Amino acid sequence: MCQFTNWYADEDGYVIQCKECMHFQVSFGTIMLTLDEQQYQTFVAIVAAKKQALVPMQDCNCKCIILPTPSNAVNIVLSEKELNFLFDMTQAADNELKASQLLSLFQKV
């Protein structure tokens, strides 16, 4: 049975990582992705790139932003508001992950 490290969690979503297989689960709204480490880092980068390239829309609730997933058959469709939240969530989780990795370097000494 999996044991998870919780990198981010609130009422709208979470990012967790299995301590054994090291896969990530990213849950947001009605979507849950299970990603290996490379896929997770790619997903975080895609979300950041979409956020950076975003031109503010008149209606921030219009679902017109498409995010690819590791599956070519599945894309995520988001509003500007949802993309902003997903960006904040993945950045917070990524910051926690990187801080933990840095701390582990000191524990090995």
C-alpha positions in Angstrom: 0.0 0.0 0.0 1.3 3.4 -0.9 2.5 5.9 1.7 2.5 9.5 0.5 4.4 12.7 1.1 2.0 15.6 0.9 3.5 18.5 -1.0 0.3 20.6 -1.2 -3.3 20.2 -0.2 -6.4 22.3 0.2 -10.1 22.0 -0.5 -9.5 22.5 -4.3 -6.6 20.1 -4.9 -3.5 18.4 -3.8 0.0 17.2 -4.9 1.3 14.1 -3.3 4.1 11.7 -4.0 4.3 8.0 -3.2 7.4 7.2 -1.1 7.9 3.8 -2.7 7.4 4.3 -6.5 8.0 8.1 -6.3 5.0 8.8 -8.6 3.1 12.0 -8.1 -0.7 12.5 -8.0 -1.9 15.9 -8.9 -5.6 16.5 -8.2 -7.4 19.6 -9.2 -11.2 20.0 -9.7 -12.4 16.8 -11.2 -9.0 15.8 -12.6 -6.4 13.5 -11.1 -3.1 12.8 -12.9 -0.7 10.2 -11.8 2.8 11.2 -13.1 6.3 9.9 -12.8 9.0 12.4 -11.8 9.9 13.5 -15.3 6.2 13.9 -16.3 5.5 15.8 -13.1 8.4 18.3 -13.8 7.2 18.7 -17.4 3.6 19.3 -16.2 4.8 22.0 -13.8 6.8 23.6 -16.5 3.9 23.5 -19.0 1.6 25.1 -16.4 4.2 27.8 -15.7 4.7 28.5 -19.5 0.9 28.8 -20.0 0.6 31.2 -17.1 3.5 33.3 -18.4 2.1 33.4 -21.9 -1.4 34.1 -20.8 -3.1 37.2 -22.2 -5.8 38.3 -19.7 -9.3 37.5 -20.9 -12.5 39.6 -20.6 -14.2 36.6 -18.9 -11.7 34.9 -16.5 -14.2 32.0 -16.2 -14.2 31.1 -19.9 -12.7 27.6 -20.4 -10.4 28.1 -23.3 -6.9 27.2 -22.1 -5.8 23.8 -23.1 -3.0 22.0 -21.2 -1.6 18.8 -22.6 -1.1 15.7 -20.5 1.3 12.8 -20.9 -1.6 11.0 -22.6 -2.0 12.2 -26.2 -5.6 11.4 -26.0 -6.3 13.6 -22.9 -6.0 17.4 -22.5 -7.1 19.6 -19.6 -9.4 22.6 -20.5 -9.2 25.4 -17.9 -10.4 28.9 -17.4 -7.9 31.7 -16.6 -9.0 31.6 -13.0 -8.4 27.8 -12.8 -5.0 28.1 -14.5 -4.0 30.7 -12.0 -4.9 28.4 -9.1 -3.2 25.4 -10.7 -0.1 27.5 -11.2 -0.1 28.6 -7.6 -0.7 25.0 -6.4 2.0 23.5 -8.5 4.5 26.2 -7.6 3.8 25.8 -3.9 4.2 22.0 -4.2 7.4 22.4 -6.2 8.8 24.8 -3.7 8.1 22.3 -0.9 9.7 19.5 -2.9 12.9 21.5 -3.6 13.2 22.6 0.0 12.9 19.0 1.1 15.6 17.9 -1.4 17.9 20.6 -0.2 17.4 19.6 3.4 18.1 16.0 2.6 21.5 17.0 1.3 22.5 18.2 4.8 21.2 15.1 6.4 23.5 12.9 4.3 26.6 14.7 5.6 
